[in-house]
Amino acid sequence: MKKILIAFVLFITAQLNAQVIKSTYWTKDGKGFYSLANNEIILNQLPSFEKKVIVTKAQLTPTGKQALAVRSFTFNNDNKKILIYTNTKKVWRYDTRGDYWLLNLSDNSLKQLGKGLPESSLMFAKISPDGNKVAYVSKHNIYVEDIATNKITQLTKDGTDRLINGTFDWVYEEEFGCRDGFRWSPDSKSIAYWQVDATKIRNYYMLNTTDSVYSRVIPVEYPKVGESPSPVKIGIVNIATTQTKWLSIPGDAQQHYIPRMEWANNSNEVILEQLNRKQNESKIYLVNAAANSNKIIHSEKVDNWIEVKSYWNNDDPSGWDWINNGKEFLWVSEKDGWRKVYALAKDGTHERKIINGNHDMINFVSVDEMHGYVYYYASPNNATQQYLYRAKLDGSTDGERVTPENENGVNDYKVSPTGLYASHVFSNHIIPPTKEWVALPNHESIDGNKVEKNIEKMKGAKSNIEFFQLTTEENVTMDGWMIKPDNFDSTKKYPIVFYVYTEPASQTVKDDYGSQYNFLYQGNMAADGYIQISLDGRGTPAPKGAAWRKAIYKQLGRMNVKDQALAAKQIISRSYVDANRVVVWGWSGGGSTTLHLMFQYPDIYKTGIAIAPVSNQLCYDNIYQERYMGLPQENKDDFIKGSPLTYAKNLKGNLLVIHGTGDDNVHYQNTEMLINELVKYGKQFQLMSYPNRTHSISEGAGTFQHLSTLYTNYLRANCQPGAQ
């Protein structure tokens, strides 16, 4: 059960693919970190691990109240003031609104910020660089509060749920990882912020029919594919005058996006990235805030799409990585066929490739300018694994592996700001996650060689999980994993269950612990006699080069589906696979793939379980769908041919569709359209609707247990377990 729960967490994390509250609080010198324990803030020195209580529970207890339940905390520049984030509430997927308290360590005072504003409404509070003020967002407006006097000044006054200041609408948050929408200037005199004009975005109406005897309409501003984006502009608000100056940025705001913006390492200039609507052309503008003049310092155009930072730096999708005293910054491009890090000059005069060699950067980790390196994840020889690499900032190296050679699997790191230390978590399909602390760059364990000891302990351990590669008749080589039944007998035939995703947001084939286990199945599938399998085809974000990832452009729902089917065709031809007991299942994009496989290849797949699927690509949001498919005004036929709805009439096998009616991501209308199509052609199927549940189908008492029971019973009833 523990492995199943781990797999569930890994699955949901992969699906969300978004920014979360940080888990590592480094000291500025990189020689220690802060942690929370018993509602106290502890300073942990490295490498000694000497602990010192910095903030006691008593200090976090307001007069006459209980101690604050700390969700996260932030120190100001001189470490004398701490912002405490508590009483948090969810905005779409994450708890990004709540209450903030300011603890002043100089006089030990603790006071709540934003008094008079609604409870749990403050977002992204930040202390000014000079330490005198705090800015935050509440109800779509930006406020600044003087720390000494507690005077609150409203900097923007036009904010509504459709004219959004300092944060973002649903689709920017979901697809660009944009949440925090304002930036203090280094001199603390002004704030640069996004304003999103969603007034022209139509509402998608969800219906709550269970919380009252009368139904309640829940509107969500949601731009469907084909709809123009919300216009976005950047304002600079003067703290003293509260007046905003809007920056002049070329181009039609309704045909462009601005996913990144920051002060250009000074208080006079703003730097930003502008993407065109198709997301295949990126321009970096340097804007002089006083003169309101701009210039392009870098541009790139491709035939498919350009990835945004949230896809290669999930820990910090909004920041800008400056080096060389602000004269250069780090940027990521795939223009040489591989995802690489470049150093670009702020004045646009030059660029320098930092990572060389024919391999992908999987994700950016950190920059250690003191020692002249950038740290990143890569795995040149095995797309299912992940290792820490580093390359010199001067571009003179091909990149060197930092993770020890015997730690084969998936390795995750949090590297200190000065590159001295890192927390390291290692796992593979046999070894559970093991955490240790290491000194860099030699990767010396400073807390007992925990990973090495666990590897030694697990030496000789056996697993029925097999990793393999398969080449289809179209010469596409796919990575996969397979779990054979306990007491496997190759002379008998077994049922097989395919787990699929296959879209650009996630891999399913990774050599980490737990991700191969079916978190919805009640029991042990291997013990019950099922073969389990998953395969990553073209279009999945594997580190196999840009051509692999971008091959799916305008082919979503066709190329990726065909790759799966051709691989399955080979696998079920094996003597030990029962071709009459073949199951496919998936969630979200995996639910869509499940429908496609059931409809387009009904002679292969006999039973399908599709959870929260997109049945009609024209029903999904514009940023995601247009990124991978183009504009329906120009190539609508690709959207139709890429939608499961088009092929529903071909259903032959057993199909269970599961969906939450409160899904603000993949709207329930997808399933209702599918129902109509299946009814139209007389196709029998099973349906489970979960009232008011979101995309994760996790809300409400008993929900997961019910979903798991439903899944398990349907699988067993329609695909009998065990050898025959």
Beta strands, then each sheet from edge to edge (+ up, - down):
strand 1: 25-26
strand 2: 32-37
strand 3: 40-45
strand 4: 51-55
strand 5: 70-75
strand 6: 81-91
strand 7: 94-104
strand 8: 109-112
strand 9: 122-127
strand 10: 133-138
strand 11: 141-146
strand 12: 152-154
strand 13: 163-165
strand 14: 182-184
strand 15: 190-197
strand 16: 203-208
strand 17: 216-221
strand 18: 232-238
strand 19: 244-246
strand 20: 256-263
strand 21: 269-276
strand 22: 281-288
strand 23: 293-301
strand 24: 322-323
strand 25: 328-333
strand 26: 340-345
strand 27: 351-353
strand 28: 364-368
strand 29: 373-378
strand 30: 387-392
strand 31: 400-401
strand 32: 410-415
strand 33: 421-427
strand 34: 434-439
strand 35: 444-445
strand 36: 465-471
strand 37: 477-483
strand 38: 494-499
strand 39: 531-536
strand 40: 577-587
strand 41: 607-611
strand 42: 654-660
strand 43: 686-690
sheet 1: 1+ 2- 3+ 4-
sheet 2: 5+ 6- 7+ 8-
sheet 3: 9+ 10- 11+ 12-
sheet 4: 13+ 15- 14+
sheet 5: 13+ 15- 18+ 19-
sheet 6: 16+ 17-
sheet 7: 20+ 21- 22+ 23-
sheet 8: 24+ 25- 26+ 27-
sheet 9: 28+ 29- 30+ 31-
sheet 10: 32+ 33- 34+ 35-
sheet 11: 36+ 37- 39+ 38+ 40+ 41+ 42+ 43+
end
